[in-house]
């Protein structure tokens, strides 16, 4: 009787070990879950708030359209280049949203801070303004072809008279800022500074164009 009990116990132990081993093997054959990307926000507030504010215009209203983006810069992927004409993207680092969606509210705040308009509104809106600002992100990329690497942000802007559809003024803004470190985070820091510079220049451009 004791022999039978001992044999049964050994059989159960072997079966449990085999089951655990098979389970481990099965798990090892499954693909590893993809690591979540590190997300970064893009802000242009720090220097844009330095735009000189004047007396608030009594009637001017400006509608700021969502910026367009040239192909390659319309997604939340963070772009970089190592040689001309070839755009690459970081695999594990992304913007939390598209550059267009992140920069649009910064434009509204920066231009509103100049006091050149009674109201500055982003789209979508049912309001009809005297002026409309159309912009396009030409490039936003970290360039590793130089040492140190640098971020370049280029933005085209056109201020339009809503009633006549005529362009009141247009300009291309281009900021180049060296990255403090040779990695995606260094590029993000440089992108913040480039965006701040462009937002400040854009705000002053809009204010000067209607005064």
KEFIBA-341989 format. One record per residue (C-alpha): residue in three letters; x, y, z; residue number from 1. Coordinates in nm, 4 decimals, m for minus. Example, Ala and Ser with C-alpha at 12.3 -4.5 7.8 and 13.67 -1.06 7.14 Angstrom:
# residues 2
<site><res>ALA</res><east>1.2300</east><north>m0.4500</north><up>0.7800</up><n>1</n></site>
<site><res>SER</res><east>1.3670</east><north>m0.1060</north><up>0.7140</up><n>2</n></site>
This chain:
# residues 211
<site><res>UNK</res><east>0.0000</east><north>0.0000</north><up>0.0000</up><n>1</n></site>
<site><res>UNK</res><east>0.2849</east><north>0.2409</north><up>0.0897</up><n>2</n></site>
<site><res>UNK</res><east>0.4635</east><north>0.1558</north><up>m0.2350</up><n>3</n></site>
<site><res>UNK</res><east>0.1576</east><north>0.2390</north><up>m0.4332</up><n>4</n></site>
<site><res>UNK</res><east>0.1142</east><north>0.5702</north><up>m0.2499</up><n>5</n></site>
<site><res>UNK</res><east>0.4796</east><north>0.6618</north><up>m0.3081</up><n>6</n></site>
<site><res>UNK</res><east>0.4557</east><north>0.5716</north><up>m0.6772</up><n>7</n></site>
<site><res>UNK</res><east>0.1428</east><north>0.7792</north><up>m0.7178</up><n>8</n></site>
<site><res>UNK</res><east>0.3076</east><north>1.0772</north><up>m0.5482</up><n>9</n></site>
<site><res>UNK</res><east>0.6121</east><north>1.0540</north><up>m0.7727</up><n>10</n></site>
<site><res>UNK</res><east>0.3873</east><north>1.0265</north><up>m1.0799</up><n>11</n></site>
<site><res>UNK</res><east>0.1921</east><north>1.3366</north><up>m0.9750</up><n>12</n></site>
<site><res>UNK</res><east>0.5158</east><north>1.5282</north><up>m0.9103</up><n>13</n></site>
<site><res>UNK</res><east>0.6581</east><north>1.4347</north><up>m1.2518</up><n>14</n></site>
<site><res>UNK</res><east>0.3315</east><north>1.5325</north><up>m1.4216</up><n>15</n></site>
<site><res>UNK</res><east>0.3344</east><north>1.8710</north><up>m1.2448</up><n>16</n></site>
<site><res>UNK</res><east>0.6959</east><north>1.9353</north><up>m1.3445</up><n>17</n></site>
<site><res>UNK</res><east>0.6253</east><north>1.8408</north><up>m1.7064</up><n>18</n></site>
<site><res>UNK</res><east>0.3200</east><north>2.0700</north><up>m1.7119</up><n>19</n></site>
<site><res>UNK</res><east>0.5217</east><north>2.3619</north><up>m1.5744</up><n>20</n></site>
<site><res>UNK</res><east>0.8019</east><north>2.2969</north><up>m1.8242</up><n>21</n></site>
<site><res>UNK</res><east>0.5617</east><north>2.2812</north><up>m2.1177</up><n>22</n></site>
<site><res>UNK</res><east>0.3936</east><north>2.5999</north><up>m1.9992</up><n>23</n></site>
<site><res>UNK</res><east>0.7276</east><north>2.7801</north><up>m1.9805</up><n>24</n></site>
<site><res>UNK</res><east>0.8222</east><north>2.6605</north><up>m2.3274</up><n>25</n></site>
<site><res>UNK</res><east>0.4890</east><north>2.7789</north><up>m2.4669</up><n>26</n></site>
<site><res>UNK</res><east>0.5345</east><north>3.1200</north><up>m2.3074</up><n>27</n></site>
<site><res>UNK</res><east>0.8861</east><north>3.1498</north><up>m2.4457</up><n>28</n></site>
<site><res>UNK</res><east>0.7515</east><north>3.0939</north><up>m2.7972</up><n>29</n></site>
<site><res>UNK</res><east>0.5017</east><north>3.3813</north><up>m2.7689</up><n>30</n></site>
<site><res>UNK</res><east>0.6117</east><north>3.7201</north><up>m2.9086</up><n>31</n></site>
<site><res>UNK</res><east>0.7275</east><north>3.9766</north><up>m2.6542</up><n>32</n></site>
<site><res>UNK</res><east>0.4750</east><north>4.2586</north><up>m2.6029</up><n>33</n></site>
<site><res>UNK</res><east>0.5810</east><north>4.5787</north><up>m2.7752</up><n>34</n></site>
<site><res>UNK</res><east>0.7315</east><north>4.8378</north><up>m2.5428</up><n>35</n></site>
<site><res>UNK</res><east>0.5281</east><north>5.1565</north><up>m2.5092</up><n>36</n></site>
<site><res>UNK</res><east>0.6968</east><north>5.4544</north><up>m2.6794</up><n>37</n></site>
<site><res>UNK</res><east>0.8223</east><north>5.7494</north><up>m2.4759</up><n>38</n></site>
<site><res>UNK</res><east>0.5942</east><north>6.0451</north><up>m2.5463</up><n>39</n></site>
<site><res>UNK</res><east>0.6968</east><north>6.4114</north><up>m2.5618</up><n>40</n></site>
<site><res>UNK</res><east>0.4964</east><north>6.7340</north><up>m2.5829</up><n>41</n></site>
<site><res>UNK</res><east>0.5946</east><north>7.0284</north><up>m2.8002</up><n>42</n></site>
<site><res>UNK</res><east>0.5421</east><north>7.3732</north><up>m2.6514</up><n>43</n></site>
<site><res>UNK</res><east>0.6361</east><north>7.7163</north><up>m2.7743</up><n>44</n></site>
<site><res>UNK</res><east>0.5327</east><north>7.9222</north><up>m2.4734</up><n>45</n></site>
<site><res>UNK</res><east>0.8522</east><north>8.0279</north><up>m2.2985</up><n>46</n></site>
<site><res>UNK</res><east>0.9792</east><north>8.2861</north><up>m2.5479</up><n>47</n></site>
<site><res>UNK</res><east>0.6518</east><north>8.3515</north><up>m2.7277</up><n>48</n></site>
<site><res>UNK</res><east>0.5124</east><north>8.5137</north><up>m2.4123</up><n>49</n></site>
<site><res>UNK</res><east>0.7884</east><north>8.7724</north><up>m2.4428</up><n>50</n></site>
<site><res>UNK</res><east>0.6184</east><north>8.9291</north><up>m2.7450</up><n>51</n></site>
<site><res>UNK</res><east>0.5540</east><north>9.2956</north><up>m2.6645</up><n>52</n></site>
<site><res>UNK</res><east>0.1895</east><north>9.3567</north><up>m2.5865</up><n>53</n></site>
<site><res>UNK</res><east>0.0262</east><north>9.6815</north><up>m2.6890</up><n>54</n></site>
<site><res>UNK</res><east>m0.3228</east><north>9.8232</north><up>m2.6447</up><n>55</n></site>
<site><res>UNK</res><east>m0.5913</east><north>9.5728</north><up>m2.7399</up><n>56</n></site>
<site><res>UNK</res><east>m0.7455</east><north>9.6424</north><up>m3.0820</up><n>57</n></site>
<site><res>UNK</res><east>m1.1191</east><north>9.7158</north><up>m3.0441</up><n>58</n></site>
<site><res>UNK</res><east>m1.2511</east><north>9.5274</north><up>m3.3459</up><n>59</n></site>
<site><res>UNK</res><east>m0.9859</east><north>9.3087</north><up>m3.5084</up><n>60</n></site>
<site><res>UNK</res><east>m1.0473</east><north>8.9350</north><up>m3.4846</up><n>61</n></site>
<site><res>UNK</res><east>m0.7989</east><north>8.6771</north><up>m3.6122</up><n>62</n></site>
<site><res>UNK</res><east>m0.8866</east><north>8.3164</north><up>m3.6944</up><n>63</n></site>
<site><res>UNK</res><east>m0.5884</east><north>8.0818</north><up>m3.6745</up><n>64</n></site>
<site><res>UNK</res><east>m0.6267</east><north>7.7794</north><up>m3.9005</up><n>65</n></site>
<site><res>UNK</res><east>m0.4793</east><north>7.4457</north><up>m3.7983</up><n>66</n></site>
<site><res>UNK</res><east>m0.1317</east><north>7.4350</north><up>m3.9581</up><n>67</n></site>
<site><res>UNK</res><east>m0.0853</east><north>7.2115</north><up>m4.2583</up><n>68</n></site>
<site><res>UNK</res><east>0.2247</east><north>6.9930</north><up>m4.2745</up><n>69</n></site>
<site><res>UNK</res><east>0.4334</east><north>6.8828</north><up>m4.5702</up><n>70</n></site>
<site><res>UNK</res><east>0.4554</east><north>6.5065</north><up>m4.6297</up><n>71</n></site>
<site><res>UNK</res><east>0.6737</east><north>6.3382</north><up>m4.3704</up><n>72</n></site>
<site><res>UNK</res><east>0.5858</east><north>6.5762</north><up>m4.0877</up><n>73</n></site>
<site><res>UNK</res><east>0.2110</east><north>6.5252</north><up>m4.0547</up><n>74</n></site>
<site><res>UNK</res><east>0.2216</east><north>6.2425</north><up>m3.7969</up><n>75</n></site>
<site><res>UNK</res><east>0.3246</east><north>6.2116</north><up>m3.4312</up><n>76</n></site>
<site><res>UNK</res><east>0.6504</east><north>6.0387</north><up>m3.5285</up><n>77</n></site>
<site><res>UNK</res><east>0.9680</east><north>6.2297</north><up>m3.4407</up><n>78</n></site>
<site><res>UNK</res><east>1.1709</east><north>6.2790</north><up>m3.7567</up><n>79</n></site>
<site><res>UNK</res><east>1.5482</east><north>6.2882</north><up>m3.7951</up><n>80</n></site>
<site><res>UNK</res><east>1.7952</east><north>6.2874</north><up>m4.0831</up><n>81</n></site>
<site><res>UNK</res><east>2.1498</east><north>6.1595</north><up>m4.1206</up><n>82</n></site>
<site><res>UNK</res><east>2.1932</east><north>6.2530</north><up>m4.4841</up><n>83</n></site>
<site><res>UNK</res><east>2.0089</east><north>6.4837</north><up>m4.7235</up><n>84</n></site>
<site><res>UNK</res><east>1.6643</east><north>6.3861</north><up>m4.8570</up><n>85</n></site>
<site><res>UNK</res><east>1.6248</east><north>6.0770</north><up>m4.6329</up><n>86</n></site>
<site><res>UNK</res><east>1.3797</east><north>6.1156</north><up>m4.3442</up><n>87</n></site>
<site><res>UNK</res><east>1.3860</east><north>5.8584</north><up>m4.0642</up><n>88</n></site>
<site><res>UNK</res><east>1.1819</east><north>5.8235</north><up>m3.7458</up><n>89</n></site>
<site><res>UNK</res><east>1.2764</east><north>5.7240</north><up>m3.3932</up><n>90</n></site>
<site><res>UNK</res><east>1.1319</east><north>5.3823</north><up>m3.3113</up><n>91</n></site>
<site><res>UNK</res><east>1.0665</east><north>5.4291</north><up>m2.9375</up><n>92</n></site>
<site><res>UNK</res><east>1.0121</east><north>5.8043</north><up>m2.9082</up><n>93</n></site>
<site><res>UNK</res><east>0.7083</east><north>5.9962</north><up>m3.0356</up><n>94</n></site>
<site><res>UNK</res><east>0.5278</east><north>6.3263</north><up>m2.9986</up><n>95</n></site>
<site><res>UNK</res><east>0.2167</east><north>6.2995</north><up>m2.7842</up><n>96</n></site>
<site><res>UNK</res><east>0.0221</east><north>6.4504</north><up>m3.0785</up><n>97</n></site>
<site><res>UNK</res><east>0.0985</east><north>6.5795</north><up>m3.4260</up><n>98</n></site>
<site><res>UNK</res><east>0.3142</east><north>6.8957</north><up>m3.4397</up><n>99</n></site>
<site><res>UNK</res><east>0.0222</east><north>7.0769</north><up>m3.6063</up><n>100</n></site>
<site><res>UNK</res><east>m0.2149</east><north>7.0034</north><up>m3.3187</up><n>101</n></site>
<site><res>UNK</res><east>0.0459</east><north>7.0961</north><up>m3.0572</up><n>102</n></site>
<site><res>UNK</res><east>0.1583</east><north>7.4229</north><up>m3.2174</up><n>103</n></site>
<site><res>UNK</res><east>m0.1875</east><north>7.5589</north><up>m3.3083</up><n>104</n></site>
<site><res>UNK</res><east>m0.2890</east><north>7.6595</north><up>m2.9519</up><n>105</n></site>
<site><res>UNK</res><east>0.0593</east><north>7.8040</north><up>m2.8958</up><n>106</n></site>
<site><res>UNK</res><east>0.0062</east><north>8.0284</north><up>m3.1983</up><n>107</n></site>
<site><res>UNK</res><east>m0.3260</east><north>8.1489</north><up>m3.0594</up><n>108</n></site>
<site><res>UNK</res><east>m0.1751</east><north>8.2325</north><up>m2.7196</up><n>109</n></site>
<site><res>UNK</res><east>0.1376</east><north>8.3971</north><up>m2.8602</up><n>110</n></site>
<site><res>UNK</res><east>m0.0490</east><north>8.6209</north><up>m3.1064</up><n>111</n></site>
<site><res>UNK</res><east>m0.3172</east><north>8.7034</north><up>m2.8503</up><n>112</n></site>
<site><res>UNK</res><east>m0.0457</east><north>8.8219</north><up>m2.6133</up><n>113</n></site>
<site><res>UNK</res><east>0.0585</east><north>9.1015</north><up>m2.8502</up><n>114</n></site>
<site><res>UNK</res><east>m0.2663</east><north>9.2941</north><up>m2.8012</up><n>115</n></site>
<site><res>UNK</res><east>m0.2925</east><north>9.3579</north><up>m3.1747</up><n>116</n></site>
<site><res>UNK</res><east>m0.6292</east><north>9.1773</north><up>m3.1964</up><n>117</n></site>
<site><res>UNK</res><east>m0.9465</east><north>9.1983</north><up>m2.9923</up><n>118</n></site>
<site><res>UNK</res><east>m0.9761</east><north>8.8204</north><up>m3.0211</up><n>119</n></site>
<site><res>UNK</res><east>m0.7570</east><north>8.5412</north><up>m3.1556</up><n>120</n></site>
<site><res>UNK</res><east>m0.9451</east><north>8.2162</north><up>m3.2110</up><n>121</n></site>
<site><res>UNK</res><east>m0.8381</east><north>7.8714</north><up>m3.3251</up><n>122</n></site>
<site><res>UNK</res><east>m1.0373</east><north>7.6493</north><up>m3.5562</up><n>123</n></site>
<site><res>UNK</res><east>m1.2914</east><north>7.5029</north><up>m3.5626</up><n>124</n></site>
<site><res>UNK</res><east>m1.4977</east><north>7.8081</north><up>m3.4743</up><n>125</n></site>
<site><res>UNK</res><east>m1.8229</east><north>7.9599</north><up>m3.5955</up><n>126</n></site>
<site><res>UNK</res><east>m1.6803</east><north>8.3107</north><up>m3.5598</up><n>127</n></site>
<site><res>UNK</res><east>m1.5917</east><north>8.5153</north><up>m3.8659</up><n>128</n></site>
<site><res>UNK</res><east>m1.2767</east><north>8.7209</north><up>m3.8250</up><n>129</n></site>
<site><res>UNK</res><east>m1.1408</east><north>9.0145</north><up>m4.0181</up><n>130</n></site>
<site><res>UNK</res><east>m0.8188</east><north>8.8205</north><up>m4.0670</up><n>131</n></site>
<site><res>UNK</res><east>m0.7196</east><north>8.4594</north><up>m4.1078</up><n>132</n></site>
<site><res>UNK</res><east>m0.3773</east><north>8.3055</north><up>m4.0496</up><n>133</n></site>
<site><res>UNK</res><east>m0.2780</east><north>8.0089</north><up>m4.2660</up><n>134</n></site>
<site><res>UNK</res><east>0.0453</east><north>7.8244</north><up>m4.1836</up><n>135</n></site>
<site><res>UNK</res><east>0.2387</east><north>7.5221</north><up>m4.3023</up><n>136</n></site>
<site><res>UNK</res><east>0.5031</east><north>7.3218</north><up>m4.1178</up><n>137</n></site>
<site><res>UNK</res><east>0.7710</east><north>7.2731</north><up>m4.3823</up><n>138</n></site>
<site><res>UNK</res><east>1.0068</east><north>7.0730</north><up>m4.1600</up><n>139</n></site>
<site><res>UNK</res><east>1.0625</east><north>6.9723</north><up>m3.7984</up><n>140</n></site>
<site><res>UNK</res><east>1.3574</east><north>6.7359</north><up>m3.7722</up><n>141</n></site>
<site><res>UNK</res><east>1.6743</east><north>6.6578</north><up>m3.5838</up><n>142</n></site>
<site><res>UNK</res><east>1.9784</east><north>6.6620</north><up>m3.8127</up><n>143</n></site>
<site><res>UNK</res><east>2.2651</east><north>6.4282</north><up>m3.7190</up><n>144</n></site>
<site><res>UNK</res><east>2.4789</east><north>6.5222</north><up>m4.0192</up><n>145</n></site>
<site><res>UNK</res><east>2.6464</east><north>6.7888</north><up>m3.8041</up><n>146</n></site>
<site><res>UNK</res><east>2.8166</east><north>6.7826</north><up>m3.4647</up><n>147</n></site>
<site><res>UNK</res><east>2.6442</east><north>6.8717</north><up>m3.2456</up><n>148</n></site>
<site><res>UNK</res><east>2.3188</east><north>6.7653</north><up>m3.4038</up><n>149</n></site>
<site><res>UNK</res><east>2.0575</east><north>7.0370</north><up>m3.4442</up><n>150</n></site>
<site><res>UNK</res><east>1.6831</east><north>7.0716</north><up>m3.4811</up><n>151</n></site>
<site><res>UNK</res><east>1.5389</east><north>7.2759</north><up>m3.7631</up><n>152</n></site>
<site><res>UNK</res><east>1.1841</east><north>7.4073</north><up>m3.7610</up><n>153</n></site>
<site><res>UNK</res><east>1.0563</east><north>7.5871</north><up>m4.0705</up><n>154</n></site>
<site><res>UNK</res><east>0.7104</east><north>7.7429</north><up>m4.0821</up><n>155</n></site>
<site><res>UNK</res><east>0.5403</east><north>7.9326</north><up>m4.3669</up><n>156</n></site>
<site><res>UNK</res><east>0.2717</east><north>8.1829</north><up>m4.2754</up><n>157</n></site>
<site><res>UNK</res><east>0.0225</east><north>8.3957</north><up>m4.4677</up><n>158</n></site>
<site><res>UNK</res><east>m0.2051</east><north>8.6561</north><up>m4.3105</up><n>159</n></site>
<site><res>UNK</res><east>m0.5214</east><north>8.6934</north><up>m4.5176</up><n>160</n></site>
<site><res>UNK</res><east>m0.7917</east><north>8.9611</north><up>m4.5268</up><n>161</n></site>
<site><res>UNK</res><east>m1.1107</east><north>8.7572</north><up>m4.4926</up><n>162</n></site>
<site><res>UNK</res><east>m1.3308</east><north>8.9991</north><up>m4.6870</up><n>163</n></site>
<site><res>UNK</res><east>m1.1080</east><north>9.0316</north><up>m4.9941</up><n>164</n></site>
<site><res>UNK</res><east>m0.9183</east><north>8.6997</north><up>m4.9659</up><n>165</n></site>
<site><res>UNK</res><east>m0.6023</east><north>8.8968</north><up>m5.0386</up><n>166</n></site>
<site><res>UNK</res><east>m0.2748</east><north>8.8122</north><up>m4.8661</up><n>167</n></site>
<site><res>UNK</res><east>m0.1884</east><north>9.1000</north><up>m4.6335</up><n>168</n></site>
<site><res>UNK</res><east>0.1579</east><north>8.9645</north><up>m4.5546</up><n>169</n></site>
<site><res>UNK</res><east>0.3509</east><north>8.6393</north><up>m4.5830</up><n>170</n></site>
<site><res>UNK</res><east>0.6773</east><north>8.5121</north><up>m4.4418</up><n>171</n></site>
<site><res>UNK</res><east>0.8818</east><north>8.1990</north><up>m4.3847</up><n>172</n></site>
<site><res>UNK</res><east>1.0234</east><north>8.1457</north><up>m4.0365</up><n>173</n></site>
<site><res>UNK</res><east>1.3250</east><north>7.9206</north><up>m3.9911</up><n>174</n></site>
<site><res>UNK</res><east>1.4840</east><north>7.8314</north><up>m3.6567</up><n>175</n></site>
<site><res>UNK</res><east>1.7935</east><north>7.6156</north><up>m3.6104</up><n>176</n></site>
<site><res>UNK</res><east>1.8884</east><north>7.5141</north><up>m3.2555</up><n>177</n></site>
<site><res>UNK</res><east>2.1742</east><north>7.2866</north><up>m3.1486</up><n>178</n></site>
<site><res>UNK</res><east>2.0751</east><north>6.9805</north><up>m2.9440</up><n>179</n></site>
<site><res>UNK</res><east>2.2317</east><north>6.9619</north><up>m2.5944</up><n>180</n></site>
<site><res>UNK</res><east>2.2709</east><north>6.5827</north><up>m2.6236</up><n>181</n></site>
<site><res>UNK</res><east>2.3006</east><north>6.3434</north><up>m2.9181</up><n>182</n></site>
<site><res>UNK</res><east>1.9780</east><north>6.1535</north><up>m2.8571</up><n>183</n></site>
<site><res>UNK</res><east>1.6021</east><north>6.1956</north><up>m2.9062</up><n>184</n></site>
<site><res>UNK</res><east>1.5613</east><north>6.3826</north><up>m2.5760</up><n>185</n></site>
<site><res>UNK</res><east>1.8281</east><north>6.6324</north><up>m2.6784</up><n>186</n></site>
<site><res>UNK</res><east>1.6319</east><north>6.6835</north><up>m2.9992</up><n>187</n></site>
<site><res>UNK</res><east>1.3115</east><north>6.7410</north><up>m2.8040</up><n>188</n></site>
<site><res>UNK</res><east>1.4802</east><north>7.0105</north><up>m2.5927</up><n>189</n></site>
<site><res>UNK</res><east>1.6108</east><north>7.1804</north><up>m2.9082</up><n>190</n></site>
<site><res>UNK</res><east>1.2657</east><north>7.1538</north><up>m3.0686</up><n>191</n></site>
<site><res>UNK</res><east>1.1099</east><north>7.3340</north><up>m2.7705</up><n>192</n></site>
<site><res>UNK</res><east>1.3553</east><north>7.6219</north><up>m2.8118</up><n>193</n></site>
<site><res>UNK</res><east>1.3028</east><north>7.6356</north><up>m3.1877</up><n>194</n></site>
<site><res>UNK</res><east>0.9249</east><north>7.6409</north><up>m3.1440</up><n>195</n></site>
<site><res>UNK</res><east>0.9508</east><north>7.9186</north><up>m2.8850</up><n>196</n></site>
<site><res>UNK</res><east>1.1602</east><north>8.1271</north><up>m3.1235</up><n>197</n></site>
<site><res>UNK</res><east>0.9232</east><north>8.0759</north><up>m3.4155</up><n>198</n></site>
<site><res>UNK</res><east>0.6119</east><north>8.1463</north><up>m3.2041</up><n>199</n></site>
<site><res>UNK</res><east>0.7587</east><north>8.4772</north><up>m3.0833</up><n>200</n></site>
<site><res>UNK</res><east>0.8556</east><north>8.5835</north><up>m3.4362</up><n>201</n></site>
<site><res>UNK</res><east>0.5168</east><north>8.4777</north><up>m3.5756</up><n>202</n></site>
<site><res>UNK</res><east>0.3308</east><north>8.6765</north><up>m3.3098</up><n>203</n></site>
<site><res>UNK</res><east>0.5262</east><north>8.9943</north><up>m3.3803</up><n>204</n></site>
<site><res>UNK</res><east>0.4835</east><north>8.9422</north><up>m3.7562</up><n>205</n></site>
<site><res>UNK</res><east>0.1045</east><north>8.9237</north><up>m3.7242</up><n>206</n></site>
<site><res>UNK</res><east>0.0906</east><north>9.2251</north><up>m3.4950</up><n>207</n></site>
<site><res>UNK</res><east>0.3101</east><north>9.4392</north><up>m3.7213</up><n>208</n></site>
<site><res>UNK</res><east>0.1144</east><north>9.3383</north><up>m4.0339</up><n>209</n></site>
<site><res>UNK</res><east>m0.2173</east><north>9.4826</north><up>m3.9127</up><n>210</n></site>
<site><res>UNK</res><east>m0.0946</east><north>9.7936</north><up>m3.7293</up><n>211</n></site>
